[in-house]
Amino acid sequence: MASAASRSVTKFKPLFDRVLVERFAAELKTKSGIMLPEKAVGKVLDARVVAVGPGARTEEGKSIPVSVKTGDRVLLPEYGGTKVEFEEKEYFLFRDTDILGRFSE
């Protein structure tokens, strides 16, 4: 059964060329097992795409499709995006053109 947070996200559809992502959790432990304080951990730039909009429109009204799809792992810029909360969980909205790249898995 889906959680309340995942149900809220499935009801949310970004507009135009916007992409809703969920950042991965920061690693609080090194490979050797040393615990890192939260302030020492850098901003996580990897995220999973949760929802995508239908795409931007040209002046002629033609649709420009979004370059990522739900489930893709993407690289985000260090700054930017709009924070959105659903059921106490943080998500971020970015424009498709702001996303730096997509990881192939």
Secondary structure, DSSP 8 states (H G I E B T S, - for coil): ---HHHHHHHT----TTEEEEEE-----B-TT--B--GGGS----EEEEEEE-S-EE-TTS-EE--S--TT-EEE--SS--EEEEETTEEEEEEEGGG--EE---
